[in-house]
Amino acid sequence: MKSEISTPLIGYMKQLESEGITDIETIAEHLYDHHTRQIGLGLYSNGRYTQSGSDVQTNVISDANTPAKECILWCINHYLGLNRNQKIIDKVCQAVQEYGTGCGTSALSGGMSKLHKQVEQKLKDLVGKESVLLFPTGYTTNMGCLAALPGKNDLVIFDRESHASLIDGVKLSGKKWISFKHNDLEDLDKKLEKYNKKYENIFVVVESAYSMSGDLAPLKEITELKQKHKFLIYVDEAHTFGFYGKNGAGYCNELGITEQVDFIVATLSKATASIGGFVATKAKYIPLLQWRANTYTFQACLPPGDAAAVLGCLEEIENNPQLVESLHENNRYMREKLTHLGFDLGSSQSPIIPVFIEDKDKLLSFNRELFERGIFSVSIFYPVVKLSEGRIRFILSASHTKEQIDKTVDALYQLAIKHEIFDSAIYPVWQ
Ligand SMILES: Cc1ncc(COP(=O)(O)O)c(C=O)c1O
């Protein structure tokens, strides 16, 4: 029943279960003690919060008894920094004056307003599909759509690194599912070949960019498999919508494959700095989704202020292409520096940079010391990634400055040497 201090909470829970402890009250007590120990040693980065909301540099609070620390933030998905855009904030205030705060009910029960309809229309025109259905969150878009779509004799094949919302949706459907190796076309091809004749329809579920690894999916090649096999493609663009493709229409748009992808989904909480999600697809699927996706049928619409924020962000992305360019430039700049220094960034490409640190004890101390130097990012552990893996993730924003990137890279480098993160064979000679 002893745990290493670096054991992730859910990993520890599995350990307890494997030792025969199944009583949930006993498990909760063990986890509570473990969690308290991690907090006491300053090793728990997931409980930190900002003093006055997300920004690329702001005061961060670790616990109520410690003064706030000014930090550069690398853990927020506001890729374009639009949550701090004054024009958008003014529009949100105006919308709240006009439409009030919450919606009070679901879309099918009268919760939609003209503003929500404008959001759907804007997204439809932007993404280039026949119809769009707006959901209250990205998570419940996936849960609802994937629970609703597979038919009785269908199979879902999803990428092994898929987000929890996709996997929850597939499981909720109660239909057959299997996974394929992450971004592995050959494995997907083999599975399509093997199962094609056994099922009426196969849904292939992937993300355009994976949030824990920062790598892009081979979407063009996946759509090309349609020439060999019959299947439907469902792509979650959470980490590309707003900053890939024309006016931020997404990665499918950038690759010119919008037509071949059957369902394009994205969340509105990241580049578009709000809340909500949508699915863009053929008009024929809309009634089916409205009435079979419980998270649409039975969940209240996103608040009007948030709908106004989405419209404001999309307008800003369209009118100010420099914003997206700054994000990609920051990504190139930080990536080049880290790679040059010898950091292992895996196969990442998108504006998510994972720094892999295998040793969990080192990872926790490393992250705590980064925080002490005014750099805030969270450690990524099981169950978010495999039990054997650990990393610190840096999510770039167009609002990060070169100075903030330099300061962060410098701190990473100093700590990597201190904690002997680099393989001595490729020890960097920079500086
Ligand atoms: C790939 C992916 N899909 C869906 C979601 C859920 O989006 P939201 O948090 O806006 O509900 C996330 C959130 O991190 C995500 O990364």
PDBQT file of the ligand as one rigid body, heavy atoms in Angstrom, charges set to zero:
ROOT
HETATM    1  C1  LIG A 501      -9.316  17.106 -28.554  1.00  0.00    +0.000 C 
HETATM    2  C2  LIG A 501     -10.275  17.720 -27.599  1.00  0.00    +0.000 A 
HETATM    3  N1  LIG A 501     -11.582  17.570 -27.816  1.00  0.00    +0.000 NA
HETATM    4  C3  LIG A 501     -12.490  18.091 -26.972  1.00  0.00    +0.000 A 
HETATM    5  C4  LIG A 501     -12.114  18.805 -25.866  1.00  0.00    +0.000 A 
HETATM    6  C5  LIG A 501     -13.150  19.338 -24.919  1.00  0.00    +0.000 C 
HETATM    7  O1  LIG A 501     -13.316  20.702 -25.120  1.00  0.00    +0.000 OA
HETATM    8  P1  LIG A 501     -13.914  21.641 -23.984  1.00  0.00    +0.000 P 
HETATM    9  O2  LIG A 501     -12.956  21.606 -22.836  1.00  0.00    +0.000 OA
HETATM   10  O3  LIG A 501     -13.982  22.979 -24.623  1.00  0.00    +0.000 OA
HETATM   11  O4  LIG A 501     -15.238  21.113 -23.616  1.00  0.00    +0.000 OA
HETATM   12  C6  LIG A 501     -10.769  19.009 -25.617  1.00  0.00    +0.000 A 
HETATM   13  C7  LIG A 501     -10.352  19.774 -24.433  1.00  0.00    +0.000 C 
HETATM   14  O5  LIG A 501      -9.254  19.843 -24.010  1.00  0.00    +0.000 OA
HETATM   15  C8  LIG A 501      -9.809  18.452 -26.498  1.00  0.00    +0.000 A 
HETATM   16  O6  LIG A 501      -8.509  18.606 -26.307  1.00  0.00    +0.000 OA
ENDROOT
TORSDOF 0
